[in-house]
Every structure is written in structure tokens, then in C-alpha cells.
Amino acid sequence: MSNWDRLLEGRVKVEIKGHDIERFLNISSKRNLLIEQVYQNQFLTTPHDFKEMKTVARKTKVRLKVKGRQGLPFFLFQNRKRKLLCIGLMMFAFILFVSSFYIWDISFIGNRRFTDDILSKYLESLSVHAGRKKSDIKCEDLEAEIRNTFSEITWVSVEIRGTRLIVNVKENEALTEIAELEKSPCDLVAGKRGIIKEVIVRNGFSCVKVGDIVEQGALLVDGTIPILDDAGNTVFLHETHADAEIIAETKHELVKKLALSRVEKVRTGEKRSGLYIRIFGYTIYLLPPSCSKLFWEFVIDQSQLCLLRNFYLPVYWGAVDAYEYGEYERFYTKEEVEKIGQRYLQEYKEKLSEKGVQILGNDGKIEGNESGWTITETLTVMENIAVEAKTSGKYEEN
């Protein structure tokens, strides 16, 4: 029996005295009368079972004495003349009743690749969020939406328990589906300017060779293949889906601009601590007053009210620390700009490496003027520059 059931039903603390206590306990047990937390001739039972025990007590010649009462029924009886308290309890019960029709907590289970934040933002785009009416959420439709949007999720289950929306997902650990190859006719053209270093043609007619310098948009592999007769004459043109890797040495130009200065926050050392309460979207900070004209940064340790395991309410509270800080304008030094440029370049290199691009080298410069700083980086890389384009040839017969 849960603590919630004990609270609703109430408990009576009973003291037992006599010479035949063991017989009393045996008979009560056979009659399925509740006896719990037995300690030093005292135990707890329900109000209803206590009335039934009086007959057993007379039969076994033991005395029962009430030592205390606990639970909601006794609390209400003791405060039956307090009208404001009764009105408050009725309002609280009404709020609980109305709140039970809404979602106040969204939980995700089994997600690794997609974080809770990513999935939460996606659900918000579907108007599924805390405070949404439960009757407006169709679990089966939501499951289908998640599966269609996230191809890496192979299984999803959405269910509503109490005021919680629980999304249970299973992500595929490996690539299980091979993308269907595009079979429509196409050519391959240069996605950017470069010097051809390697040509690997699987399907189509190569139009370039190693050492050629090609401009962006130049034809690399022709998807229209001429079919010749024994005399060397073109019988017809066959359109195919060109497939090749055209590796070229190319340049990547990176430009990042910075202002001459930035605004920095510096804490003064002043701190205020207190409590934080948020109810139905309204926030209250219980903090000591401050006469400071500076800014305050709040750090909150938040908890949500949960009456039962799956019955959450839009009530949040916790400890809050407020740190005073000031703002001032600080000019960048050249060393700081260089570090920013290095970090920016490193992030870009990592993205290229993930795509399988080989980096040969880089050259950069930093320029400053009255309007700000300009960071310029030139990367020399080896990459596949072939991109698909509509074929220019047509099926023809002589």
C-alpha cells in the first residue's frame, strides 16, 4: 500500500495490553485485519479495522487504547470549523483536478544520438510541450511524425501517464539501409575551381585528365556516351548516370570579421542567496534586497513538484544564487584575435576531415583597421569536386 493510500485512508496508533496478546494477533490476522509497524505493544491499523478489533479484544481479554491518529480524514475532522482552510483545500483539489488534464512533464528514454534538447525542440515545433492538453495529443500520430523525421530512430513509443508524456525510442546502432542509387541520367561538373590530381570513372565518359585546371561548372564526366558502328560512325547517343571521383587540389577561402572591442562581464564579488518559485509560468525570487545599480546573474538549482510517480505539476522551486556583475568595453589584442582565428580554423578543419577531405596546408593573415579586425585563411585541400548536373545529351538515332 502506497503512502498516498495511507494518507487518504488514515491510520490509528493503538496500544495493546493484556496476557493473551499473541492470540489477539493471530485472530486478527485470520480475519484479515490490518496490523502493521508493531513495536513495544503498539501497532498501526485503519479506522475501520480498529472497530472490528474491539470484538476480538473482548474475546481475548486484552485492552486497546488509541494513542494517536494520522491521515487526511482525521485532519479534516479536526479542522472542520475552519472555513478558510476548507475553502483552500477545495480550491487546491480543484486545481489538481484541472491540472490532471494537461501535460506538465516530457521525458525521453533510450535516446543517445539525439539529445533531450533536440527532441524537445522538435516536439515544440509540433506544438507538443508542457501545458498542452492531453486530449489534443494523438500518440500514434506523434510516433509516426518522429519516425518520419528521424530516420536513425527505428522504433518509438509515445504514451501518457498521469501528467507525463513519455517518449521511448530506439536508435539503430549501425547503418541498416543502403540508399538507393539514383539512376536518372546526369553529367558530372566541377563544384569549384581546381587542378585535377586523380580521375576514377565508374560510369560515363571522362572529359578531363590529370593535370588539367578546371573552372567551376566545367564538364568533368559526360553522361552521354556515343555508340559507334564498325566504321567509327555514331549510331546513337546513350544517356547514363555518370559516376566518378574527380580528385582535385582546391582552395578554401575563410573570412571572419571581428569588431574592435567586446563587452565583458566581470563579477564584483557581491552575492545574494535565496529561494526561487515558479508557478504556472509566474516566477518569484525570494532574495534579500539590493541597492546596487549593476546587473545580477542568477544561478538556479530547480526541482519540480511531483505528488505521485507520474503526477507532475507546473510548480518549480529551488535555491537561487545571484551574483553581481558589471559590464565594460574591452579592446581585442592581436594575440586574442590570433587565438580566435586559430580556433575558427581548427573547427573548420574538423568539419572537412569528417567529410574525408585531405588538408595539404593553410596560409592566413590578420588585418586591423578603424572598423575592426579581419581574419583571412586560405586552405589548400584535396577533395572530390564532382557534382551531378542534368545531362546535355539526348537519345538519338542515325
C-alpha positions in Angstrom: 0.0 0.0 0.0 1.4 3.4 -1.0 2.0 6.4 1.2 -0.8 8.2 -0.7 -3.3 5.4 0.1 -2.3 5.6 3.8 -2.8 9.3 3.8 -6.3 9.1 2.3 -7.5 6.2 4.4 -5.9 7.3 7.7 -4.2 5.3 10.4 -4.9 4.8 14.1 -2.0 4.1 16.5 -3.1 1.6 19.1 -1.6 0.4 22.4 -2.4 -3.2 23.4 -2.2 -4.6 27.0 -3.2 -8.0 28.4 -2.0 -11.6 28.9 -3.2 -13.0 25.6 -1.8 -10.6 23.1 -0.4 -13.3 20.8 -3.9 -14.9 20.5 -5.4 -11.5 19.7 -2.8 -11.0 16.9 -3.5 -14.5 15.5 -7.3 -14.0 15.4 -6.9 -10.5 13.8 -4.6 -11.9 11.2 -7.1 -14.7 10.3 -9.9 -12.1 9.9 -7.6 -10.1 7.6 -7.5 -7.1 9.9 -4.6 -4.8 9.2 -1.8 -4.7 11.8 1.5 -3.0 10.8 4.6 -1.4 12.4 4.3 -3.5 15.6 6.7 -2.1 18.2 6.6 -2.3 22.0 3.0 -3.4 22.3 1.9 -0.7 19.8 0.8 -1.0 16.2 -1.0 0.9 13.4 -4.3 -0.1 11.8 -7.1 1.5 9.8 -10.1 3.2 11.5 -12.4 0.5 10.1 -10.3 -2.4 11.2 -9.9 -0.9 14.7 -13.7 -1.1 15.1 -13.6 -4.7 14.1 -10.8 -5.4 16.6 -12.9 -4.4 19.6 -14.8 -7.7 19.3 -11.5 -9.7 19.1 -10.2 -7.7 22.1 -13.2 -8.7 24.3 -12.8 -12.3 23.2 -9.1 -12.4 24.1 -9.5 -10.2 27.1 -7.0 -7.5 26.0 -7.3 -3.8 26.2 -6.9 -1.5 23.3 -6.1 2.2 23.7 -5.8 4.8 21.0 -2.5 6.7 21.2 -2.7 8.8 18.1 -4.4 9.4 14.8 -2.9 10.4 11.4 -4.1 10.8 7.9 -6.4 13.1 5.9 -9.8 12.0 7.4 -8.7 13.0 10.9 -7.1 16.2 9.7 -10.3 17.3 8.0 -12.4 16.3 11.0 -10.2 18.3 13.4 -10.3 21.4 11.1 -14.0 21.1 10.1 -14.8 24.5 11.7 -12.1 26.4 9.9 -13.9 27.6 6.8 -10.9 29.3 5.1 -8.9 26.1 5.4 -11.7 24.1 3.9 -12.1 26.6 1.1 -8.4 26.4 0.4 -8.4 22.7 0.3 -11.3 22.7 -2.0 -9.5 25.1 -4.3 -6.4 23.0 -4.2 -8.3 19.9 -5.1 -10.0 21.7 -7.9 -6.6 22.9 -9.2 -5.3 19.3 -9.1 -8.3 18.1 -10.9 -8.0 20.7 -13.7 -4.2 20.2 -13.9 -4.6 16.4 -14.5 -6.0 17.2 -18.0 -2.7 18.7 -19.1 0.9 17.5 -19.8 3.4 19.1 -17.3 6.5 16.9 -17.9 8.0 15.3 -21.0 10.6 12.5 -20.6 12.7 10.8 -23.2 14.1 7.2 -22.8 16.6 5.4 -24.9 17.9 8.4 -26.9 21.7 8.7 -27.3 22.4 10.3 -30.6 19.6 12.8 -30.3 19.7 14.8 -27.0 16.7 15.7 -24.9 17.1 19.3 -26.1 16.9 18.3 -29.8 13.8 16.1 -29.3 12.2 18.8 -27.1 12.6 21.5 -29.7 11.2 19.1 -32.4 8.1 18.4 -30.2 7.7 22.2 -29.7 7.6 22.6 -33.5 4.7 20.2 -33.4 3.0 22.3 -30.6 3.7 19.5 -28.1 5.1 21.0 -24.9 4.4 21.3 -21.2 1.0 22.8 -20.7 -0.6 21.1 -23.7 -4.0 19.5 -23.2 -3.7 15.7 -23.1 -6.7 15.2 -25.4 -5.0 17.2 -28.1 -2.1 14.8 -28.3 -2.5 11.8 -30.6 0.2 9.3 -29.5 0.1 7.3 -32.7 0.3 10.3 -35.0 3.2 11.6 -32.9 5.1 8.3 -33.2 4.7 8.4 -37.0 6.0 12.0 -37.1 9.1 11.2 -35.1 9.9 8.1 -37.2 9.5 10.0 -40.5 11.7 12.9 -39.3 14.5 10.9 -37.7 15.5 8.1 -40.0 18.1 6.9 -37.4 15.2 6.1 -34.9 14.0 2.6 -35.8 11.3 2.3 -33.1 9.4 4.8 -31.0 6.6 4.6 -28.4 4.7 7.6 -27.0 2.4 7.2 -24.0 0.7 9.4 -21.5 1.0 8.5 -17.8 -0.6 10.9 -15.4 0.6 14.3 -16.4 3.7 12.9 -18.1 4.4 12.4 -21.8 6.9 9.6 -22.1 8.8 9.1 -25.4 10.6 5.8 -25.6 12.9 5.5 -28.6 15.4 3.0 -30.0 18.1 4.2 -32.3 19.8 2.0 -34.9 23.4 1.2 -33.9 24.6 0.8 -37.5 23.5 1.7 -41.0 20.8 -0.8 -41.8 19.5 0.6 -45.1 21.6 1.2 -48.2 20.5 4.3 -50.0 19.0 3.5 -53.4 21.3 4.8 -56.2 19.9 7.5 -58.4 19.5 6.0 -61.9 18.4 9.1 -63.8 20.8 10.3 -66.5 23.2 13.0 -65.4 26.6 14.6 -66.0 29.3 15.4 -63.5 30.6 19.0 -63.4 33.2 20.8 -61.3 31.8 22.1 -58.0 34.8 24.5 -57.7 38.0 25.5 -59.4 40.9 23.2 -59.1 43.8 21.2 -60.5 42.9 17.6 -61.4 45.1 15.1 -59.4 43.2 11.8 -59.9 40.4 10.5 -62.1 38.4 7.5 -61.3 35.4 6.9 -63.7 32.9 4.2 -62.9 30.2 5.2 -65.4 30.3 7.8 -68.2 32.9 9.4 -70.5 35.7 11.4 -68.9 36.3 14.8 -70.3 39.4 15.7 -68.2 42.8 14.2 -67.3 45.3 14.6 -64.5 47.0 18.0 -64.5 44.1 19.9 -66.1 43.0 23.1 -64.5 39.2 23.3 -64.5 36.9 26.1 -63.6 33.7 25.8 -61.5 30.9 24.4 -63.7 33.2 22.7 -66.2 32.1 19.3 -67.6 34.1 16.5 -65.9 32.3 13.4 -66.9 29.8 13.3 -69.7 26.8 11.1 -69.1 26.0 10.9 -72.8 28.1 8.1 -74.4 28.3 7.8 -78.2 27.6 4.3 -79.6 29.8 3.7 -82.7 29.5 1.2 -85.5 32.4 -0.7 -87.1 33.2 2.3 -89.3 33.5 4.6 -86.4 30.3 6.5 -87.0 27.9 7.4 -84.2 24.9 5.2 -84.3 23.1 6.8 -81.3 23.8 8.6 -78.0 23.2 6.7 -74.8 22.4 8.7 -71.7 23.5 7.2 -68.4 24.0 8.2 -64.8 27.6 9.4 -64.6 29.5 8.1 -61.6 33.1 9.1 -60.8 35.6 10.5 -58.3 37.5 13.5 -59.6 40.1 14.4 -57.0 41.4 17.9 -57.4 43.6 20.4 -55.5 41.4 23.3 -54.5 41.4 26.4 -52.3 39.0 27.2 -49.4 38.8 30.9 -48.5 37.7 31.7 -45.0 36.9 35.2 -43.8 35.9 36.1 -40.3 35.3 39.7 -39.1 35.5 40.9 -35.5 34.7 44.3 -34.0 37.5 46.3 -32.4 36.1 45.6 -28.9 33.7 43.4 -27.0 31.6 43.8 -23.9 32.8 41.7 -20.9 31.0 40.7 -17.7 33.0 40.9 -14.5 31.6 39.8 -11.2 32.1 42.2 -8.3 32.1 39.6 -5.6 28.7 40.5 -4.2 26.3 37.6 -3.8 22.8 37.1 -2.6 21.2 33.7 -1.9 17.5 32.9 -1.5 14.7 30.8 -2.9 13.1 30.6 -6.4 9.5 29.7 -7.0 7.7 29.4 -10.4 4.0 28.6 -10.5 2.1 28.3 -13.9 4.8 30.4 -15.6 5.0 33.1 -12.9 8.4 33.5 -11.3 9.1 34.8 -7.8 12.6 35.4 -6.4 12.8 35.5 -2.6 16.1 37.3 -2.2 17.5 39.9 0.2 17.0 43.5 -1.2 19.9 45.2 -3.0 20.6 48.9 -3.6 23.1 48.1 -6.4 22.6 49.7 -9.8 24.7 47.0 -11.5 23.5 43.8 -13.1 22.8 40.4 -11.5 23.3 36.9 -12.8 21.1 34.2 -11.4 22.1 30.5 -10.9 19.2 28.3 -10.1 19.0 24.7 -8.7 15.5 23.8 -9.8 13.1 20.9 -8.8 9.6 20.2 -10.0 6.7 19.3 -7.8 5.7 15.6 -8.1 2.8 14.4 -6.0 2.9 10.8 -7.3 5.3 9.0 -9.6 3.6 10.2 -12.8 1.7 13.2 -11.5 3.8 16.3 -12.1 2.5 19.9 -11.6 3.7 23.2 -13.1 5.3 24.2 -9.8 9.1 24.6 -9.6 11.2 25.7 -6.7 14.8 25.7 -5.6 17.8 27.6 -4.3 19.0 30.6 -6.2 22.3 32.5 -6.1 22.5 36.0 -7.5 26.0 37.3 -8.5 26.5 41.0 -9.1 28.5 41.9 -12.2 29.4 44.9 -14.2 29.9 45.4 -17.9 32.7 47.2 -19.7 34.1 47.5 -23.2 37.4 45.8 -23.8 39.5 46.1 -27.0 40.8 43.0 -28.6 44.6 42.5 -28.6 46.3 40.9 -31.7 47.2 37.8 -29.6 43.5 37.3 -28.8 42.5 37.8 -32.4 45.1 35.2 -33.4 43.7 32.7 -30.9 40.1 33.3 -32.2 41.4 32.7 -35.7 43.1 29.5 -34.8 40.0 28.2 -33.0 37.9 29.1 -36.0 40.3 27.4 -38.4 40.5 24.3 -36.3 36.7 23.9 -36.2 36.6 24.3 -40.0 39.4 21.7 -40.4 37.5 19.2 -38.3 34.4 19.6 -40.4 36.4 19.0 -43.6 38.1 15.9 -42.0 34.6 14.5 -41.2 33.8 14.7 -44.9 37.0 12.9 -45.9 38.8 16.0 -47.3 42.6 15.9 -47.1 44.2 19.2 -45.9 47.5 20.0 -47.5 48.2 23.3 -45.9 46.9 26.7 -45.0 48.0 30.3 -45.1 46.4 33.1 -43.2 46.7 36.8 -42.3 45.1 39.2 -39.8 44.3 42.8 -40.7 43.0 45.5 -38.4 41.6 49.0 -39.1 39.2 51.5 -37.7 36.2 49.3 -38.4 37.5 46.1 -36.8 39.6 43.0 -37.4 39.5 40.8 -40.5 40.8 37.2 -40.3 41.6 35.6 -43.6 42.6 31.9 -44.1 43.4 30.1 -47.3 43.3 26.3 -47.1 44.8 24.0 -49.8 43.0 20.7 -49.9 42.5 17.5 -51.9 38.8 16.7 -52.4 36.3 15.3 -54.8 34.9 18.2 -56.8 32.4 16.2 -59.0 28.8 17.2 -58.6 25.8 16.0 -60.5 24.1 18.1 -63.2 21.5 17.4 -65.8 22.8 15.7 -68.9 23.0 17.8 -72.1 22.8 14.9 -74.5 19.7 13.3 -75.9 18.8 9.8 -77.1 19.3 9.9 -80.9 19.4 7.5 -83.8 21.1 8.0 -87.2 
